[in-house]
Amino acid sequence: MKDKRSFFTELEEINEHDDSALDMLRPRIILAAALIIGFAVLIFCRLWFLQISNSDEYINKAYNNRVRISTLAAPRGHILDRNGIPLVTNRPSFNVLLIREDSKNDEHLLKKLAGVLDVDVSQLWERIREASNIPLHIPIRLQEDIDWQTLAYLENHNHEFSGIRIEVTPRRVYHFGDLAAHVIGYLGSISKEELKKQSGGEYDGGDQVGKMGLEKLRDEVLRGEKGMSYSEVNARGFEQQLLKREDPLPGSEIHLTIDAKMQQMAEEMMNGEEKSGAVVVLEVNSGRVLTFASTPPVRLQEFIGGISQQNWNAYLNNIKTPLLNKTVQGLYPPGSTYKMITALAGLDNGIITPETAFYCPGYYRLGRRIYRCWKHSGHGAVDLKRAIAESCDVYFYQVGQQVGVDILAEYAKKFGLGQKTGMEIENEQDGLIPTRKWKRQRYNEKWHEGETLSIAIGQGFNLVTPLQMAVMTSMIANGGKNYRPQMVEKIIGPDGNIVEEIKPELIYELTGLEESLALIREGMVEVVHGKRGTARIARVEGLTIGGKTGTAQVVKIAVYKNMKEEDIPYKFRDHAWFTCFAPAENPEIAVTVLVEHGLHGSSGAAPIARAVLKTYFEDRLTREGQEKEK
């Protein structure tokens, strides 16, 4: 019995010992279980995050690791002149791209690539820093338009340049250099602000967009539609095979109203003598623009791929302001070309008749002040036709004084001065045609009668653009019809069909001025063909021209009064105007030339108009000359 009790006692002791051990292990078991459950929950959450919540993103990443999807830039539409002569087309350009997620050693790679491209490595890093906020699989353009030798080297050694790809894009070709540069404009990389503003998502970072001129205004029709390319790539990003390609759709062609030959002549005449200014030629019976030149031009090639800061600063510091489109942004006093307005206002209001004569002794006295005529010795007795032909200031002082500044302004605006024409062009300026009310509102001062005399001969507060002057001349030539100046003739889609055709637009027509306008035209013919006409230099054999010279005073500084013109600093010299129409018997075109600081309309501007007229009428004059010889 003793042994039996002892066995159970020992057994109880053993059980008591085990329970104690289990009690000691239980917290550890619970902790281990909690950790296992925790890990399981974490794994489950991660799987949910990867496979459900962000599944699209990771599917795309996985897909991109195997298939490279690239956009293909569309060739921009060509720009042609009125005769179908190409002004701007495209050629292929080979660009170097970097895809960062395929590049394993940026530092070493970029140093090696910089040597091949012959550029400083800091230039490549700068491009990368600029694109630091875009995804790694989006290509960064490191260098544009590499040459064939560099292209061949990169293609043959592509295994040494992981993440580097060659892209082929269309690049603008300017067949006439910088011809009509302010009209055509240039391209540049899309900015962050432009990317944010786009509504349809047509653009990506690095895309080229129009920054100026028609490239900007007509960007939508010129840009076309991008294509897509699907290529299989290996782990290092090298293409293995092309899987699928969707070709881009080229942009539409723009056919301008501009005549390349006339435009070329105008710019050669201006640039040949390094003249700064504008030449505008309009068809008087339609408003079509045949020439639209602003000089000096911008160098379009310098803007391809982004203009350097050095070149940009050179533009900003150029005293001849090449960035300004002087045809519509340049504001100048019209000088004596305004005298046709004074004459019309005088005739239409019964102030003068064609026979009314004023005596010009070389000056006109108003109160205690003397107003000089440009001819200090005086013109003597002057009627309307002679006053226009010889540009007698004293005659127009007296007509203007009797008409008054407000009526002068009324006629100036009727003929398009001091207001935008509504042409499809950037940054067109209004100009200024002053009135009594304007001066009171602007300066809180009353109008002085002497100021009317200045206005009557195109000085004082008057400011117009060369385009406005061309419109005024067209209206005088065509009997008072105001056509909206038109630059684009039609747009042809990539399928050859007409997308848009622009017809001449008659804005309004003045009536009741036929007789007065005929008298003005006669006076303008005398300017060119009269014995004492101020623009005899503009004559073209076989062609009757009606014109008017103008000299616009820039600044009145006594110290330069008796100085030789060539000794006066450039910026203080007078502007030179000449505006004309031809043929006088049945006007077809109006030509307006403005030469900044060109001193005199007759010598500074008229020869340029003459060259443009000869170009336009060349075939006709040659044919008529040959018939006469027969």
C-alpha positions as CSV (number, residue, x, y, z in Angstrom):
1,M,0.0,0.0,0.0
2,K,2.9,2.3,0.8
3,D,4.4,1.7,-2.6
4,K,1.0,2.3,-4.3
5,R,0.4,5.7,-2.5
6,S,3.9,6.7,-3.3
7,F,3.3,6.1,-7.0
8,F,0.2,8.3,-7.1
9,T,1.8,10.9,-5.0
10,E,4.8,11.1,-7.4
11,L,2.3,11.2,-10.3
12,E,0.5,14.1,-8.8
13,E,3.8,15.9,-8.2
14,I,4.7,15.3,-11.8
15,N,1.3,16.7,-13.1
16,E,1.7,19.7,-10.8
17,H,5.2,20.3,-12.3
18,D,3.9,20.1,-15.9
19,D,1.0,22.6,-15.3
20,S,3.5,24.9,-13.9
21,A,5.7,24.6,-17.0
22,L,2.7,25.1,-19.3
23,D,1.7,28.2,-17.3
24,M,5.2,29.5,-17.9
25,L,5.0,28.7,-21.7
26,R,1.5,30.0,-22.4
27,P,2.4,33.8,-22.9
28,R,5.1,32.8,-25.3
29,I,2.7,30.6,-27.3
30,I,0.2,33.4,-27.4
31,L,2.8,35.9,-28.5
32,A,4.0,33.6,-31.3
33,A,0.5,33.0,-32.4
34,A,-0.1,36.8,-32.5
35,L,3.0,37.3,-34.5
36,I,2.0,34.6,-37.0
37,I,-1.4,36.2,-37.4
38,G,0.1,39.6,-37.7
39,F,2.4,38.5,-40.5
40,A,-0.4,36.8,-42.2
41,V,-2.5,40.0,-42.1
42,L,0.4,42.0,-43.5
43,I,1.0,39.6,-46.3
44,F,-2.7,39.7,-47.1
45,C,-2.8,43.5,-47.1
46,R,0.3,43.7,-49.3
47,L,-1.2,41.2,-51.7
48,W,-4.4,43.2,-51.8
49,F,-2.5,46.4,-52.4
50,L,-0.5,44.8,-55.2
51,Q,-3.1,42.7,-56.9
52,I,-6.3,44.6,-56.4
53,S,-5.8,48.3,-55.3
54,N,-2.9,49.1,-57.7
55,S,-3.2,46.3,-60.1
56,D,-3.5,48.5,-63.2
57,E,-0.3,50.4,-62.4
58,Y,1.7,47.2,-61.9
59,I,0.1,45.5,-64.9
60,N,1.3,48.5,-67.0
61,K,4.7,48.4,-65.5
62,A,5.0,44.7,-66.1
63,Y,3.7,45.2,-69.7
64,N,6.2,48.1,-70.3
65,N,9.0,45.9,-69.1
66,R,8.2,43.7,-72.1
67,V,6.5,46.0,-74.6
68,R,7.7,49.6,-75.2
69,I,4.9,51.9,-76.3
70,S,6.1,55.0,-78.1
71,T,4.3,57.9,-79.7
72,L,5.3,58.9,-83.2
73,A,5.3,62.6,-84.0
74,A,3.1,63.7,-86.9
75,P,4.7,65.7,-89.7
76,R,3.5,69.3,-89.5
77,G,1.6,70.6,-92.4
78,H,3.5,72.5,-95.1
79,I,3.1,76.2,-95.7
80,L,3.0,77.4,-99.3
81,D,2.7,80.7,-101.1
82,R,-0.2,81.7,-103.3
83,N,1.4,80.0,-106.3
84,G,1.9,76.7,-104.4
85,I,5.6,77.3,-103.9
86,P,6.7,75.6,-100.6
87,L,7.9,78.0,-98.0
88,V,8.1,75.5,-95.1
89,T,8.2,71.7,-95.3
90,N,9.8,68.9,-93.1
91,R,12.7,66.6,-93.1
92,P,13.6,63.7,-90.7
93,S,15.5,64.6,-87.6
94,F,17.3,62.0,-85.4
95,N,17.1,62.8,-81.7
96,V,18.8,61.0,-78.8
97,L,16.5,59.9,-75.9
98,L,17.2,58.6,-72.5
99,I,14.8,56.2,-70.7
100,R,16.0,56.3,-67.1
101,E,14.4,53.1,-65.9
102,D,16.5,51.2,-68.5
103,S,19.7,53.0,-67.6
104,K,21.9,51.2,-65.0
105,N,24.7,53.7,-64.6
106,D,23.8,57.2,-65.4
107,E,27.1,58.9,-64.4
108,H,29.3,56.6,-66.6
109,L,26.7,56.5,-69.4
110,L,26.3,60.2,-69.6
111,K,30.0,60.9,-69.6
112,K,30.5,58.4,-72.5
113,L,27.5,59.8,-74.4
114,A,28.6,63.4,-74.0
115,G,31.9,62.4,-75.7
116,V,30.0,60.9,-78.6
117,L,27.7,63.8,-79.0
118,D,30.6,66.3,-78.5
119,V,28.7,68.2,-75.8
120,D,29.4,69.0,-72.1
121,V,28.0,66.4,-69.8
122,S,26.5,69.2,-67.7
123,Q,24.2,70.0,-70.7
124,L,22.9,66.4,-70.6
125,W,22.3,66.6,-66.8
126,E,20.5,69.8,-67.2
127,R,18.0,68.1,-69.6
128,I,17.5,65.3,-67.0
129,R,17.0,67.8,-64.2
130,E,14.3,69.6,-66.2
131,A,12.4,66.4,-66.6
132,S,12.9,65.3,-63.0
133,N,9.1,65.2,-62.3
134,I,8.1,62.9,-65.1
135,P,7.9,59.1,-64.8
136,L,11.1,57.1,-65.3
137,H,9.7,55.2,-68.3
138,I,9.0,58.5,-70.2
139,P,11.9,59.3,-72.6
140,I,13.9,62.5,-72.1
141,R,15.3,64.2,-75.2
142,L,19.0,64.7,-74.6
143,Q,20.1,65.9,-78.1
144,E,18.2,66.9,-81.3
145,D,19.1,66.5,-84.9
146,I,22.3,64.5,-84.6
147,D,24.4,63.9,-87.8
148,W,24.6,60.6,-89.7
149,Q,28.1,59.8,-88.3
150,T,26.9,60.1,-84.7
151,L,23.7,58.2,-85.5
152,A,25.7,55.3,-87.1
153,Y,28.0,55.1,-84.1
154,L,25.2,55.0,-81.6
155,E,23.3,52.4,-83.6
156,N,26.4,50.1,-83.9
157,H,27.3,50.4,-80.3
158,N,23.8,50.4,-78.7
159,H,24.9,47.6,-76.3
160,E,27.1,50.1,-74.6
161,F,24.3,52.7,-74.1
162,S,21.6,51.1,-72.0
163,G,18.5,53.3,-71.9
164,I,19.5,55.3,-74.9
165,R,17.2,55.3,-77.9
166,I,17.1,57.1,-81.2
167,E,13.9,58.9,-82.1
168,V,13.0,60.1,-85.6
169,T,10.8,63.2,-85.8
170,P,9.9,65.7,-88.5
171,R,12.0,68.9,-88.5
172,R,11.0,72.2,-90.2
173,V,12.8,73.1,-93.5
174,Y,12.7,76.8,-94.5
175,H,13.1,76.9,-98.2
176,F,13.7,80.6,-98.4
177,G,15.6,81.1,-95.2
178,D,14.0,83.7,-93.0
179,L,11.5,84.8,-95.6
180,A,8.3,86.1,-94.0
181,A,9.7,85.0,-90.6
182,H,7.2,87.1,-88.7
183,V,4.3,85.6,-90.6
184,I,5.4,82.0,-90.4
185,G,6.7,82.1,-86.9
186,Y,8.7,79.3,-85.2
187,L,8.3,76.2,-83.0
188,G,9.5,75.5,-79.5
189,S,9.2,72.9,-76.8
190,I,5.9,73.0,-75.0
191,S,6.1,74.7,-71.7
192,K,4.7,73.5,-68.4
193,E,2.1,76.2,-68.5
194,E,1.0,75.2,-72.0
195,L,0.8,71.6,-71.0
196,K,-1.5,72.5,-68.1
197,K,-3.7,74.7,-70.4
198,Q,-4.3,72.0,-73.0
199,S,-7.8,70.5,-72.8
200,G,-7.6,67.5,-75.1
201,G,-4.3,65.9,-74.0
202,E,-2.9,66.2,-77.5
203,Y,0.6,67.2,-76.2
204,D,3.2,65.5,-74.1
205,G,6.3,67.0,-72.5
206,G,9.0,67.7,-75.1
207,D,6.5,68.2,-78.0
208,Q,7.1,71.0,-80.4
209,V,4.3,73.6,-80.6
210,G,3.9,76.9,-82.5
211,K,5.3,79.8,-80.5
212,M,4.8,82.7,-83.0
213,G,3.1,83.6,-86.2
214,L,1.0,81.1,-88.2
215,E,2.8,78.2,-86.5
216,K,1.1,79.3,-83.3
217,L,-2.2,80.7,-84.7
218,R,-2.8,77.6,-86.9
219,D,-1.1,75.1,-84.7
220,E,-4.3,73.0,-84.5
221,V,-4.5,72.3,-88.2
222,L,-0.7,72.1,-88.7
223,R,0.2,69.6,-86.0
224,G,-1.6,66.5,-87.3
225,E,-2.3,63.4,-85.2
226,K,0.4,61.3,-83.4
227,G,1.0,57.7,-84.3
228,M,1.9,54.8,-81.9
229,S,4.6,52.2,-81.9
230,Y,4.6,48.9,-79.9
231,S,8.0,47.2,-79.6
232,E,9.2,44.2,-77.6
233,V,12.2,45.1,-75.5
234,N,14.6,43.1,-73.4
235,A,15.6,43.6,-69.8
236,R,18.1,46.4,-70.7
237,G,15.5,48.3,-72.8
238,F,16.8,47.3,-76.2
239,E,14.2,46.7,-78.9
240,Q,13.9,43.1,-80.0
241,Q,11.1,43.4,-82.5
242,L,8.3,45.8,-83.7
243,L,4.9,44.4,-82.6
244,K,2.6,47.0,-84.0
245,R,2.7,50.4,-85.6
246,E,0.0,53.1,-86.1
247,D,1.3,55.7,-88.5
248,P,0.8,59.4,-87.6
249,L,-1.5,61.5,-89.6
250,P,0.2,64.6,-91.2
251,G,-1.0,68.1,-90.5
252,S,-2.9,70.1,-93.1
253,E,-1.3,72.4,-95.6
254,I,-1.7,76.1,-95.4
255,H,-1.8,78.1,-98.7
256,L,-1.0,81.7,-98.1
257,T,-2.0,84.7,-100.1
258,I,1.6,85.9,-100.0
259,D,3.6,85.9,-103.2
260,A,7.1,84.5,-102.4
261,K,8.7,86.4,-105.3
262,M,7.4,89.8,-104.1
263,Q,8.1,89.0,-100.5
264,Q,11.6,88.1,-101.4
265,M,12.1,91.3,-103.4
266,A,10.8,93.4,-100.5
267,E,13.0,91.8,-97.9
268,E,16.1,91.8,-100.1
269,M,15.6,95.6,-100.7
270,M,15.2,96.2,-96.9
271,N,17.9,93.8,-95.7
272,G,20.4,94.6,-98.4
273,E,20.7,98.1,-96.9
274,E,20.2,96.9,-93.4
275,K,16.9,98.9,-93.1
276,S,14.6,98.4,-90.3
277,G,10.9,98.7,-91.1
278,A,8.0,97.1,-92.9
279,V,6.6,96.5,-96.4
280,V,2.9,95.7,-96.9
281,V,1.3,94.9,-100.3
282,L,-2.5,94.4,-100.5
283,E,-4.8,93.5,-103.4
284,V,-7.0,96.6,-103.3
285,N,-10.1,94.7,-104.5
286,S,-10.0,91.8,-102.1
287,G,-7.7,92.6,-99.1
288,R,-5.4,89.7,-99.9
289,V,-1.9,90.3,-98.5
290,L,0.8,89.7,-101.2
291,T,3.7,90.9,-99.1
292,F,4.1,91.3,-95.4
293,A,7.7,92.0,-94.5
294,S,9.1,93.2,-91.2
295,T,12.9,93.7,-91.0
296,P,15.3,92.8,-89.7
297,P,13.9,89.3,-89.6
298,V,14.2,86.7,-86.8
299,R,16.5,83.8,-87.7
300,L,14.1,80.9,-87.7
301,Q,16.9,78.3,-87.6
302,E,18.1,79.7,-84.3
303,F,14.8,78.7,-82.7
304,I,14.8,75.1,-83.7
305,G,15.4,72.9,-80.6
306,G,15.3,76.0,-78.4
307,I,17.2,79.3,-78.8
308,S,20.3,79.9,-76.7
309,Q,20.3,82.6,-74.1
310,Q,23.1,84.4,-75.9
311,N,21.1,84.6,-79.1
312,W,18.0,85.6,-77.2
313,N,19.8,88.4,-75.5
314,A,21.2,89.6,-78.8
315,Y,17.6,89.9,-80.1
316,L,16.5,91.9,-77.0
317,N,19.5,94.2,-77.2
318,N,19.2,94.9,-81.0
319,I,18.4,98.6,-81.5
320,K,16.4,97.6,-84.7
321,T,14.1,95.3,-82.6
322,P,13.9,92.2,-84.8
323,L,11.4,90.5,-82.5
324,L,8.9,93.2,-83.2
325,N,6.5,92.6,-86.2
326,K,6.6,96.2,-87.5
327,T,3.8,95.7,-89.9
328,V,1.2,95.5,-87.1
329,Q,3.2,96.3,-83.9
330,G,5.2,99.3,-85.1
331,L,3.4,102.6,-84.3
332,Y,4.6,105.6,-86.2
333,P,3.3,109.1,-87.0
334,P,2.0,108.9,-90.6
335,G,3.7,112.1,-91.7
336,S,2.6,113.6,-95.0
337,T,0.8,110.4,-96.0
338,Y,-2.0,111.6,-93.7
339,K,-2.5,114.7,-95.9
340,M,-4.9,112.7,-98.1
341,I,-7.2,112.4,-95.1
342,T,-7.0,116.2,-94.5
343,A,-7.8,116.8,-98.1
344,L,-10.8,114.4,-98.1
345,A,-12.2,115.9,-95.0
346,G,-11.8,119.4,-96.5
347,L,-13.5,118.4,-99.8
348,D,-16.3,116.4,-98.2
349,N,-17.1,119.2,-95.8
350,G,-17.0,122.0,-98.4
351,I,-14.0,123.6,-96.9
352,I,-12.1,123.5,-100.2
353,T,-12.7,122.7,-103.8
354,P,-10.1,121.5,-106.3
355,E,-9.5,125.1,-107.3
356,T,-9.2,126.5,-103.8
357,A,-5.7,128.0,-103.4
358,F,-3.6,129.0,-100.4
359,Y,-0.5,131.0,-100.5
360,C,2.6,129.4,-99.1
361,P,5.5,131.8,-98.2
362,G,7.3,128.9,-96.5
363,Y,5.5,129.3,-93.1
364,Y,2.1,129.8,-91.5
365,R,1.5,132.1,-88.5
366,L,-1.0,131.0,-85.8
367,G,-1.1,133.5,-83.0
368,R,2.5,134.2,-81.9
369,R,3.8,130.9,-83.3
370,I,5.3,130.2,-86.7
371,Y,4.7,126.8,-88.4
372,R,7.2,126.0,-91.1
373,C,6.6,124.4,-94.5
374,W,9.2,121.7,-95.3
375,K,10.1,124.0,-98.3
376,H,11.4,127.1,-96.5
377,S,11.4,129.2,-99.6
378,G,7.7,128.5,-100.0
379,H,5.5,127.0,-102.8
380,G,3.6,130.2,-103.7
381,A,-0.1,129.8,-104.6
382,V,-1.1,126.1,-104.2
383,D,-4.3,124.3,-105.1
384,L,-5.3,120.8,-104.1
385,K,-3.5,118.8,-106.8
386,R,-0.3,120.7,-106.4
387,A,-0.5,120.6,-102.6
388,I,-0.6,116.8,-102.7
389,A,2.0,116.5,-105.4
390,E,4.5,118.8,-103.6
391,S,3.3,118.0,-100.1
392,C,2.8,121.6,-99.1
393,D,2.5,121.9,-95.4
394,V,1.1,125.4,-95.3
395,Y,-1.8,124.3,-97.6
396,F,-2.8,121.5,-95.2
397,Y,-2.2,123.6,-92.1
398,Q,-5.0,125.9,-93.3
399,V,-7.3,123.1,-94.4
400,G,-6.9,121.2,-91.2
401,Q,-7.5,124.3,-89.1
402,Q,-10.8,125.0,-90.8
403,V,-11.9,121.3,-90.6
404,G,-10.9,120.8,-87.0
405,V,-9.3,117.9,-85.2
406,D,-12.5,116.0,-84.4
407,I,-13.6,115.9,-88.1
408,L,-10.1,114.9,-89.1
409,A,-10.2,112.0,-86.7
410,E,-13.6,111.0,-88.0
411,Y,-12.2,110.7,-91.6
412,A,-9.0,109.0,-90.4
413,K,-11.0,106.3,-88.7
414,K,-13.3,105.9,-91.7
415,F,-10.2,104.9,-93.7
416,G,-9.0,102.5,-91.1
417,L,-6.4,104.5,-89.2
418,G,-5.9,104.2,-85.5
419,Q,-7.8,100.9,-85.2
420,K,-7.0,97.2,-85.6
421,T,-7.9,95.7,-89.0
422,G,-9.0,92.3,-87.6
423,M,-6.5,90.5,-89.7
424,E,-5.4,87.0,-88.5
425,I,-2.1,88.1,-87.0
426,E,-0.7,88.3,-83.5
427,N,-0.4,91.4,-81.4
428,E,-1.9,93.9,-83.8
429,Q,-1.9,97.4,-82.3
430,D,-4.6,100.0,-82.4
431,G,-2.5,103.1,-83.0
432,L,-3.9,106.5,-82.0
433,I,-6.1,109.1,-83.8
434,P,-6.5,112.0,-81.3
435,T,-9.6,114.1,-80.6
436,R,-10.4,116.8,-78.1
437,K,-12.1,114.3,-75.9
438,W,-9.2,111.9,-76.0
439,K,-6.8,114.6,-74.8
440,R,-9.1,115.7,-72.0
441,Q,-9.5,112.1,-70.8
442,R,-5.8,111.2,-71.3
443,Y,-4.1,114.4,-70.0
444,N,-7.0,116.4,-68.4
445,E,-6.0,119.2,-70.7
446,K,-7.8,121.2,-73.4
447,W,-7.0,120.9,-77.0
448,H,-4.8,123.7,-78.6
449,E,-5.4,124.8,-82.1
450,G,-1.7,124.6,-82.9
451,E,-2.0,120.8,-82.3
452,T,-4.6,120.6,-85.0
453,L,-2.0,121.9,-87.5
454,S,0.4,119.2,-86.5
455,I,-2.3,116.6,-86.8
456,A,-3.3,117.9,-90.3
457,I,0.2,117.1,-91.7
458,G,0.4,113.7,-89.9
459,Q,2.5,114.7,-86.9
460,G,1.6,115.3,-83.3
461,F,-0.2,112.5,-81.4
462,N,-1.1,110.5,-84.6
463,L,0.2,106.9,-84.5
464,V,-0.6,104.3,-87.2
465,T,0.8,100.9,-88.3
466,P,2.1,100.2,-91.8
467,L,-0.8,97.8,-92.3
468,Q,-3.3,100.5,-91.5
469,M,-1.6,102.8,-94.0
470,A,-1.9,100.1,-96.7
471,V,-5.6,99.7,-95.9
472,M,-6.1,103.5,-96.2
473,T,-4.3,103.5,-99.6
474,S,-6.4,100.6,-100.8
475,M,-9.6,102.4,-99.9
476,I,-8.5,105.5,-101.7
477,A,-7.6,103.3,-104.7
478,N,-10.8,101.2,-104.8
479,G,-13.3,104.0,-104.1
480,G,-13.9,103.5,-100.4
481,K,-14.2,99.7,-99.9
482,N,-12.7,98.4,-96.7
483,Y,-11.7,94.7,-97.0
484,R,-10.3,92.8,-94.1
485,P,-6.7,92.0,-94.8
486,Q,-6.3,88.3,-95.5
487,M,-3.2,86.1,-95.2
488,V,-4.5,82.6,-95.5
489,E,-6.1,81.5,-98.8
490,K,-7.1,77.9,-98.0
491,I,-6.2,74.9,-95.9
492,I,-5.8,71.5,-97.6
493,G,-6.2,68.3,-95.5
494,P,-3.8,65.3,-95.7
495,D,-6.3,63.6,-98.0
496,G,-6.1,66.4,-100.5
497,N,-9.5,67.9,-99.7
498,I,-10.1,71.5,-98.9
499,V,-10.7,71.9,-95.1
500,E,-11.2,75.6,-95.2
501,E,-11.3,78.3,-97.9
502,I,-11.2,81.9,-96.9
503,K,-13.0,84.4,-99.1
504,P,-12.4,88.2,-99.2
505,E,-14.5,90.0,-96.6
506,L,-15.9,93.4,-97.3
507,I,-16.2,95.1,-93.9
508,Y,-17.9,98.3,-95.1
509,E,-18.1,100.6,-98.1
510,L,-18.0,104.4,-97.9
511,T,-20.5,106.2,-100.2
512,G,-20.7,109.7,-101.5
513,L,-16.9,110.1,-101.7
514,E,-16.4,109.0,-105.3
515,E,-15.6,112.5,-106.7
516,S,-13.4,113.5,-103.8
517,L,-11.4,110.2,-104.0
518,A,-11.0,110.6,-107.7
519,L,-9.4,114.1,-107.0
520,I,-7.1,112.6,-104.4
521,R,-6.0,109.9,-106.8
522,E,-5.2,112.5,-109.4
523,G,-3.0,114.4,-106.9
524,M,-1.2,111.1,-105.9
525,V,-0.4,110.4,-109.6
526,E,1.2,113.9,-109.7
527,V,3.3,112.9,-106.7
528,V,5.0,110.3,-108.9
529,H,4.6,111.6,-112.5
530,G,4.3,115.4,-111.9
531,K,7.2,117.7,-112.7
532,R,7.6,118.6,-109.1
533,G,6.3,115.4,-107.6
534,T,8.1,114.3,-104.4
535,A,8.3,110.6,-105.5
536,R,9.5,110.8,-109.1
537,I,12.1,108.2,-108.1
538,A,9.3,105.7,-107.9
539,R,8.4,105.8,-111.6
540,V,8.3,102.6,-113.6
541,E,8.3,102.8,-117.3
542,G,5.0,101.7,-118.8
543,L,3.1,101.9,-115.4
544,T,1.1,104.8,-114.0
545,I,1.4,105.0,-110.2
546,G,-0.4,107.1,-107.6
547,G,1.6,107.6,-104.4
548,K,2.5,109.8,-101.4
549,T,5.7,110.3,-99.6
550,G,5.9,111.0,-95.8
551,T,8.6,112.0,-93.4
552,A,7.6,111.3,-89.8
553,Q,9.4,113.3,-87.2
554,V,10.8,111.1,-84.4
555,V,11.9,113.8,-82.0
556,K,12.3,117.5,-82.1
557,I,15.7,118.4,-80.6
558,A,17.2,121.8,-81.3
559,V,20.8,120.5,-81.1
560,Y,20.2,118.5,-84.3
561,K,18.5,121.3,-86.2
562,N,21.4,122.4,-88.3
563,M,23.3,119.1,-88.3
564,K,23.9,117.0,-91.4
565,E,21.4,114.2,-91.5
566,E,24.1,111.5,-91.6
567,D,25.6,112.9,-88.4
568,I,22.3,112.7,-86.4
569,P,22.3,109.7,-84.2
570,Y,20.3,106.8,-85.8
571,K,17.5,106.7,-83.2
572,F,16.8,110.5,-83.7
573,R,16.5,110.4,-87.5
574,D,13.0,110.8,-89.0
575,H,11.0,107.8,-90.3
576,A,10.5,107.5,-94.1
577,W,7.1,106.6,-95.6
578,F,5.9,105.9,-99.1
579,T,2.5,104.5,-99.9
580,C,1.1,104.0,-103.4
581,F,-1.3,102.1,-105.7
582,A,-1.1,100.9,-109.3
583,P,-2.0,100.9,-112.1
584,A,-3.6,104.3,-111.5
585,E,-6.2,103.8,-114.3
586,N,-7.5,100.6,-112.7
587,P,-5.8,100.0,-109.3
588,E,-4.9,96.4,-108.5
589,I,-2.4,96.6,-105.6
590,A,-1.4,99.0,-102.9
591,V,2.2,99.1,-101.6
592,T,3.2,100.7,-98.3
593,V,6.8,101.0,-97.2
594,L,8.0,102.3,-93.8
595,V,11.7,102.6,-93.1
596,E,12.6,103.4,-89.5
597,H,14.9,106.4,-89.3
598,G,15.1,106.4,-93.1
599,L,15.0,110.2,-93.2
600,H,12.9,110.9,-96.3
601,G,10.1,109.0,-98.0
602,S,11.4,109.8,-101.5
603,S,14.9,108.5,-101.0
604,G,14.4,106.1,-98.1
605,A,11.1,104.3,-99.0
606,A,10.0,105.0,-102.6
607,P,12.8,102.9,-104.3
608,I,11.7,99.8,-102.3
609,A,8.1,100.3,-103.4
610,R,9.3,100.7,-107.0
611,A,11.1,97.4,-106.9
612,V,8.1,95.6,-105.5
613,L,5.8,97.2,-108.2
614,K,8.2,96.1,-110.9
615,T,8.2,92.5,-109.6
616,Y,4.4,92.4,-109.6
617,F,3.9,93.9,-113.1
618,E,7.1,92.4,-114.6
619,D,5.4,89.9,-116.9
620,R,2.8,92.4,-118.1
621,L,5.3,95.2,-118.7
622,T,7.7,92.8,-120.5
623,R,4.9,91.6,-122.7
624,E,3.6,95.1,-123.5
625,G,7.2,96.2,-124.2
626,Q,7.6,93.3,-126.7
627,E,4.4,94.1,-128.4
628,K,5.4,97.8,-128.8
629,E,8.7,96.7,-130.4
630,K,6.8,94.6,-132.9
